[in-house]
């Protein structure tokens, strides 16, 4: 089964996790966790991860992937991110791979996170709204535009096929 909207490409995940600046023992939220790929990768460093998604099919998919990976420090939360975040204590960092209400989610995360918040976006409207909200909150750091291309064989040679570009929006809450 393939989940709509995912999984995050490896190269995008690498840059996003680097920008997140995860430290050994951090507690992280993965909002819009989708396939669980980001949570699973971060689980080797973080002490605990809250993986949140409002789509039941995403939670089911992520649960299988997490079990297959043997990651025991990930708690799956099914529901709206704003309400799910109310059930979570302080966080060291947060990744947003998808959210229907980015402004409200960023408001909530700015109260809970003492560290980096990274948003991955493919739509320009999401980039604009996330940057505007981060600036309003005084946490905006930068936007990175990442374009990845992969090689494939064509008539005995190599050609590169681009993957959809992703914007990585970085904020930092200093408390």
N, C-alpha and C positions, 0 to 999 in steps of 0.2 A: 504494500500500500504506500502511495506517495501522498504526503501531506501538502495541501495548498500553501504556498508561500515559503517553503523551506526545502531542505535545510540550508543554513547559512554556508556559503562557500568557505572552504578552508582558509583561503588567503584573507578573506574579510574577517573571519573569526580571529585569525592570528593578530591582525592589526587592532581589531576591537578590544581583544583581551589585553594586548599591550597597552593601549590607551587607558584601559580601566585601571591598570596599575595594581592588580591583585597582589596582596601580601599574604604570606603564610598565616593561616588562622583567621582570615577575614570571614565575615558573614555577608552574603551577597543575595540580592534579589535579581531574578531573571524574569522580567515582565514580557509577556507574549512569548513564552518559552518554546512554542511550536514543537519541534522534534526532540527538544531537550539537549541538542548538540552542544550549545554554549555551556549549559549547566554541567554536563558530563565533563567537558574539557576543564572547566574551572574547579570541579570537585577534587582534583588532585592537589590543589593549593588551598582552597577555602576550607574552613572548618565546617561551615554549613551554607546551603543554598536553598532559597525559597523560589521554586519555579512555578510561575503563575501563567495561566491561560484561561480565557473564557470559553474556548471551544472544547467540547467534550472529546472530539476526535483527536485533538492535539494532546490532551491529557492522557488519553489511552495510548497514543503513539509514544509519547515521551516516557510513560511508565514502562513500556516494553523495552525501549532503548536504555533506560536507566538500569533496569534489572539485568539486561544483557551485559552492560558495562560493569556491573557489580558496584555501582556508586551508591553507597549507603548513607551519604550525608546530604541528600537532596530530598526536600519535602515538596510534593506537588500540591498546588492549591488551584482548584477549579473555581473560576468565577471572575467577576470584574476586578481589575487590578486595584482600583481605589479602595474597594471594600476588603479585598484580600490583604492589602498593605496595612489596614487597621488592625489586623490580627498578628502583625509582625512587630517585633521590637526594633531596636537600633540596628542599623546596617552600616557596613564599612564601604560598600560600593553597590552599584546597581547597573544592570544592562537592560535596555529596552529594545527588543527586537520587533515589537508590534504593540500598538495601543490605539484604541479608538478615540481616546480623549487625552491626548498627549499633555495638554496644559495642566489638567487636574492631576494626572499621574506625576508630572514633574513637581507640582506644588507639594504633593504628599511626600515624594522622595526627598525633596529639599529639607523637609522636617526630620526625616529619619536617617539620612545618609551623612556620614562624616567622611567624605572622600569623593571619589569620582563617580559620575553618572555618564554612561555612554549610550547614545541612541543611534541605531542603524535605521536609515530611511532610504527609500527609493523614489518617493514622490517629493517633488519640489515644495508642495504645500506643507508637507510634514516637516521638511527642513526649515522652512520659513517660520512655522509656528513654534517648533522646538527652540530655534535660535532666539526668537522674540521672547519666549517665556524664560529661557535661561538668562537672557540679558536683564529682563525684569527682575528676576530673582538674584541677580548679581553673581551668577555662577558660571557664566559662559567662558569657555577657554578657546575652542577652535572648532572648525569643520574641516574634515579631510574628505576629499573626493577620491574614491578608489575605483579604478577601472582595471579589471583582470581579464586577460585573454589566455586561452588555452590552445596548445598546438594540436593539430590533427593532420593525418596524412591525406594528401591530395595529389594525384598523378605522380606518385613516387617521391614527392617532396613534402615539406611541412608548410602548413599555413596556420595562421592564428585566427581563432574565432572568439570575438569578445563576449564576455558575460555582462549582463546588465550592470551598470555602474551603481555604486552604493555610496551614500554620504554617511560619514561617521561623525556625529556631533558629540563634542566632549564638554562636560561641565564639571566643576569641582566645588564641593561644599566644604568650606573651612570653618570648623567649629572650635 
